[in-house]
Amino acid sequence: MKSCANIIAVTAILVLAPVAYAQTSQPSSAPAAQTTKPQTFDPHDLTGIWVRGKVPKGNAPLSGDRPAMTPWGQAKFNAVRGSFTYSKAPGIAPPIAPEKEWNDPMLQCEPAGYPRVMLQIFAPLMKFIQTSNEVVEFFEWGHTFRDIWTDGRKPLDSPEPTYYGYSVGRWDGDTFVVDSNGFNDRTWTDPLGSPHSDQMTLHEVFRRVDHDHLELVIALTDPKAYTRPWVSDKMDFTWAPKSPRSENEEFREDFCIYSEQTSFFKDVDPAGAGDAPLKNKVQ
């Protein structure tokens, strides 16, 4: 089991362009030549590795504007026994419980599920792979992925419940719109324990602002758990030419190993934010 590294800032490389000066004795009134070469990009191409930015911060909910819960949702939330201190989320975080009462599914090596995998303080990397009929969104945490089908199919009425749901995507202008359903209710929506039911649906809007920046807003609708839809803060991602957490450019295998989970969460990395050493270094 590996602990997780803090995000390494990704710096854009400025490519200097030569400036041609006229060989004349007369002063030139021409404007100064462009000294940088802008990077071109296709706004419909999400391919590559993306590093999550600071909004929302790790171990946070979708937003601080969490809707009021239904009686079912409140009962689920009342059963949460939190394991971390959420000083930055007053009024929305559960009370901290003694260690023996912690009941976060991820502490038992359950999958993070979606959208929680996007909200962890650790493993802030994702990768998009685009094919002719789908976009694969690959997550470093759990070394797992979800399929976003782009072949024109419609959402299924009753898909088999899964941790990452059933997703279909389409382009609306320069935004990539994803609608998902078919989630089981075994995961928390976020590290605070905000619940969701198997009726949860997600509406996501991705927008590649420029070559190096990607934005995402998620709207969660779950009439069984919440009295109204819950719209996330804008999430920002920065493009990376390779993984900043592995010297051979691959995503790390950040698996939760059940046989090691006690020592990891209790002794090695109780806050999930320690520095992880580079592994599999290329010789």
C-alpha positions in Angstrom: 0.0 0.0 0.0 1.5 3.3 -1.0 0.9 6.7 0.6 0.4 9.7 -1.6 2.4 12.6 -2.7 1.5 16.2 -2.7 0.7 17.6 -6.1 3.9 18.7 -8.0 3.1 22.0 -9.8 3.1 21.6 -13.6 4.9 24.6 -15.3 4.1 25.4 -19.0 7.2 25.6 -21.2 7.5 28.9 -23.1 9.1 28.4 -26.5 11.1 31.5 -27.5 10.7 32.7 -31.0 13.5 34.6 -32.8 13.0 38.2 -33.4 14.0 39.6 -36.8 15.4 43.1 -36.8 15.4 45.2 -39.9 18.9 46.1 -41.1 18.3 49.8 -41.7 19.6 53.1 -40.4 16.0 54.4 -40.0 14.1 53.6 -36.7 11.3 51.2 -37.3 7.8 51.9 -36.3 6.7 48.2 -36.5 5.3 46.6 -33.3 7.6 44.3 -31.3 7.6 40.8 -32.6 5.8 38.0 -30.6 8.3 36.4 -28.3 6.2 33.3 -27.4 4.6 30.7 -29.5 1.1 29.8 -28.3 0.3 26.1 -27.9 -2.5 24.9 -30.2 -5.1 22.5 -29.0 -8.3 20.8 -30.1 -11.0 21.6 -27.5 -12.6 18.3 -28.4 -9.5 16.3 -27.4 -9.2 15.6 -23.7 -6.4 13.0 -24.1 -3.6 13.0 -21.6 -2.9 13.3 -17.9 -4.6 15.9 -15.8 -3.6 17.0 -12.3 -6.4 18.2 -10.0 -6.0 21.8 -8.8 -6.9 23.4 -5.5 -10.7 23.8 -6.0 -12.2 22.0 -4.4 -9.5 21.1 -1.9 -8.9 17.4 -1.2 -11.1 15.7 1.4 -13.9 18.2 0.6 -17.5 17.8 -0.5 -18.7 18.8 -4.0 -19.4 22.2 -2.5 -20.2 23.8 0.8 -23.8 24.3 -0.4 -24.9 20.8 0.3 -28.7 20.5 0.0 -30.9 19.6 2.9 -31.2 15.8 3.2 -34.4 13.8 3.2 -35.2 11.7 6.2 -33.5 8.7 4.5 -30.4 10.7 3.7 -30.2 12.2 7.2 -30.4 8.7 8.7 -27.6 7.5 6.5 -25.4 10.6 7.4 -26.2 10.2 11.1 -24.6 6.8 11.0 -21.2 8.2 9.6 -18.3 7.9 12.1 -15.6 10.2 10.7 -11.9 9.4 10.9 -10.4 12.8 10.0 -10.7 16.3 11.2 -12.6 18.5 8.8 -11.9 22.0 10.2 -12.4 23.6 6.8 -16.0 22.2 6.5 -17.8 23.4 9.6 -21.5 22.6 9.7 -21.2 20.1 6.8 -18.7 17.5 8.3 -19.7 14.7 10.7 -18.4 14.7 14.2 -15.1 12.9 14.7 -15.5 9.5 16.2 -13.1 7.3 18.2 -10.9 5.2 15.9 -12.7 1.9 16.8 -15.9 3.4 15.4 -14.6 4.6 12.1 -16.8 3.2 9.3 -15.4 4.9 6.1 -15.8 2.2 3.4 -12.4 3.1 2.0 -10.7 2.2 5.3 -11.9 -1.3 4.5 -10.5 -1.1 1.0 -13.8 -0.6 -0.6 -13.7 1.2 -4.0 -13.9 5.0 -3.7 -16.6 5.2 -6.4 -17.6 8.2 -8.3 -17.6 11.2 -7.7 -15.6 10.6 -4.5 -12.5 9.5 -6.4 -12.2 13.0 -7.6 -12.4 14.6 -4.2 -9.6 12.8 -2.3 -6.6 14.6 -0.9 -4.4 11.8 -2.3 -4.1 10.5 -5.9 -5.1 13.7 -7.7 -4.3 12.3 -11.2 -6.6 11.2 -14.0 -6.0 10.3 -17.6 -8.4 10.5 -20.6 -8.0 8.0 -23.5 -10.3 8.7 -26.5 -11.4 6.1 -29.0 -14.0 6.2 -31.8 -16.8 5.1 -29.5 -15.9 6.0 -26.0 -13.8 8.1 -23.7 -12.0 6.1 -20.9 -11.4 8.1 -17.7 -8.6 6.4 -15.8 -7.9 7.2 -12.1 -4.7 6.7 -10.3 -6.3 5.8 -7.0 -7.4 2.2 -7.2 -5.8 2.0 -10.6 -9.3 1.9 -12.0 -11.4 3.5 -14.8 -14.9 4.2 -16.1 -16.2 4.0 -19.6 -18.0 7.0 -21.0 -19.7 5.9 -24.2 -19.8 8.3 -27.1 -21.4 6.2 -29.8 -24.8 7.8 -29.6 -26.4 5.3 -27.1 -28.8 6.6 -24.5 -28.6 6.1 -20.8 -30.0 2.7 -19.7 -33.2 2.8 -17.7 -32.0 0.2 -15.1 -28.3 -0.6 -15.5 -26.6 -3.0 -13.2 -25.6 -1.0 -10.1 -21.9 -0.4 -9.9 -19.4 1.7 -8.0 -18.6 4.0 -11.1 -22.0 4.0 -12.8 -23.0 3.8 -16.4 -22.0 6.9 -18.4 -22.8 8.3 -21.8 -21.1 11.4 -23.3 -21.6 13.8 -26.1 -20.1 17.1 -27.3 -22.2 20.2 -27.0 -20.2 22.8 -28.8 -16.8 22.8 -27.1 -18.1 21.2 -23.8 -18.1 17.5 -23.2 -21.4 16.6 -21.4 -21.6 13.3 -19.5 -24.7 11.8 -17.9 -24.4 8.9 -15.5 -26.7 6.6 -13.5 -26.6 3.0 -12.3 -24.7 3.6 -9.1 -24.9 1.4 -6.1 -25.3 3.0 -2.7 -22.2 1.4 -1.0 -19.9 4.5 -1.4 -19.8 7.9 0.2 -20.2 10.9 -2.1 -17.2 12.5 -0.5 -14.7 11.9 2.3 -17.1 13.7 4.7 -19.6 10.8 4.5 -22.2 12.7 2.5 -24.6 9.9 1.4 -26.2 9.0 -1.9 -28.6 6.3 -2.9 -28.9 4.0 -5.9 -31.2 6.7 -7.4 -28.2 9.1 -7.8 -27.6 10.6 -11.3 -24.8 12.9 -12.3 -24.6 15.5 -15.0 -21.1 16.6 -15.8 -19.7 19.3 -18.0 -16.0 19.2 -19.0 -14.5 22.2 -20.8 -10.9 22.4 -22.1 -10.2 26.1 -21.6 -6.8 26.0 -23.3 -4.0 23.6 -23.9 -3.1 23.3 -20.3 -6.4 23.8 -18.4 -9.6 21.8 -18.0 -12.7 22.7 -16.0 -15.4 20.4 -14.6 -18.7 21.0 -12.9 -20.8 18.2 -11.5 -24.5 18.3 -10.8 -25.7 15.5 -8.5 -29.4 14.7 -8.3 -30.7 12.1 -5.8 -34.3 12.6 -4.7 -34.0 9.7 -2.2 -31.1 11.5 -0.3 -31.5 15.2 -1.0 -34.3 17.7 -1.4 -32.8 19.4 -4.4 -29.9 18.9 -6.9 -26.3 19.5 -5.6 -24.0 21.5 -7.9 -20.3 21.3 -7.3 -17.8 24.0 -7.2 -15.8 24.3 -10.4 -12.9 21.8 -10.4 -9.7 22.8 -12.2 -7.2 20.5 -13.7 -3.8 21.1 -15.3 -2.4 19.1 -18.2 0.8 17.2 -17.5 3.2 15.8 -20.2 3.8 12.8 -18.0 3.0 11.6 -14.5 4.6 13.8 -11.9 4.5 10.9 -9.4 6.5 8.3 -11.4 9.8 8.6 -13.1 8.8 6.1 -15.8 5.8 8.2 -16.7 3.2 5.6 -15.6 0.4 6.0 -13.1 1.3 4.4 -9.8 -0.6 1.4 -8.6 -2.2 3.0 -5.6 -4.1 0.0 -4.5 -5.7 -0.4 -1.1 -4.4 -3.8 0.2 -6.8 -5.2 2.8 -4.0 -7.1 4.6 -2.0 -3.8 4.9 -4.8 -1.3 5.4 -4.6 -1.1 9.2 -0.9 -0.3 9.2 -1.2 2.1 6.4 -4.0 4.3 7.7 -3.0 4.1 11.3 0.8 4.1 11.3 2.1 5.2 7.9 -0.3 7.8 6.6 -3.2 8.5 8.9 -4.2 11.7 7.1 -3.7 10.2 3.6 -1.3 13.1 2.7 2.2 11.9 3.3 5.0 12.0 0.7 5.2 8.9 -1.4 8.6 7.7 -2.7 9.1 7.2 -6.4 8.8 3.6 -7.3 9.9 1.5 -10.3 12.6 4.0 -11.2 13.9 3.5 -14.7 17.6 2.5 -14.5 
